Amino acid sequence: MKKINNIEIILLTLICFIISIIIQINYNDLFIKIINPIFWLIIGIIYYIKSKKVYFRYNNYKLYKNKLIIWMILYILIIFDIGFFTGYGKNPYNTSIIGILNNIIQIIIPIVGIEILRSYFINKNKNNKLINIIFIILIFMIEANIPYYINNINDRELIFKYFCSTTAPLIFTSFISSYFVLLGSYKLSLIYRLISELIFILLPIIPNIDWFVKGTSSIIFISILYIVYKYKYVKLDENEERINRSNNKVIYPLTITACILLVLFMLGVFKYEPIAIVSNSMVPVYSRGDIVIYEKFSEEELKKLKEGNIIIYKVGDKLVAHRIKKVIMEDGRIKYLTKGDNNQSEDGIHVDVSDIKGVYVGSIKYLGYPTVILNEFFAK
């Protein structure tokens, strides 16, 4: 009877996958806004009730839960740190109250239903790896938005970017969610997935993370998270006397505080702000791959700058850090003619005070190389 039930669930999942593709291709908005949320709401309720009859490993749930929440907070801080290199912009999601509710219905409800079903099936069949693998693949295919590939089959570049930014991380997400349901039923997997999604649904401002950074950062984080849980937390939990809770009470708050301060520094909350240098125009003062720290000045202070000051100013959507060569008066406003120390000619613009972000105060060697590598990769 057990095998029949398993086959029924897999067949039901496969049928749902096929039907969802057909509906999405022809009625995508209807599927996303109504059909999919209602379906997974019903599935979630049914298997939440059924899960009461399935044995779950709840022994260490609280220990794993607290550590997972801390890890997810660190992940969010890291994502916002990446914005230091890529910039920040308005959230493409609708962050009004109605918009947030719609996003919760369309995104969060299906995730909850999927994780409850995942938890029920995997815990019910802990000893049957093959059938669990088949089920996990089917669940992944349901979430992978196959119709997107079908509708854009002729645009190879778009498909490649979508795979790297969304589908590849989803493969890792499906794996670690399946691992978490074995440790603490659907509760752990929901903590991981809901925090990951809600941070981008609720906040009005998010980092401008492109497809490459989004994909690689997600995959790297998930891999590290699995390794830490598999070989540190779970292993230590088998010998509870080796867990030093007193140290954690000190280390975690200090780590989180340091990360929050770092994020605020990257966001430009303080008087000083960093940028990454992508050219050698100012050698030997600083080089490509260095981090430059500049001080923010008031408009009145910026009007008093002199020849020799290095300023950071905006040209279009880019920042330039060059030295003032001449102070000029143009249309009744103070402007600056600049030049890179390593450049043969002066810059071809007169920098207005309103375009100046700040004044150079120092640099740190090599820390900006990730930005250089990413810029070169994107240029290609």
Buried (B, 14 or more C-beta within 10 A) or exposed (E): EEEEEBEEBBEEBBEBBEEBBEBBEEEBEEBBEEBBBBBBBEBBEBBBEBBEEBEBBEEBBEBBBEBBEBBBBBBBBBBBBBBBBBEBEEBEBEBEEEEBEBBBBBBBBBBBBBBBBBBBBBBBBEEBEEBBEBBBBBBBBBBBBBBBBEEEEEEEEBBEBBBBBBBBBBBBBBBBBBBBBBBBBBBBBBBBBBBBBBBBBBEEEBBEBBBBBBBBBBBEBBEEBBEEBEEEBBEBBEEEEEEEEEEEEEEBEEBBEEBEEBBEBBBBEEEEBBBBBBBBBBBEBBBBBBBBBBBBBEEEBBEEBEEEBBBBBBEEEEBBBBBBEEBEEEEEEBBBBBBBBEBEEEBEBBBBBEBBBBBBEEBEEEBBBBBBEBBEEEEE
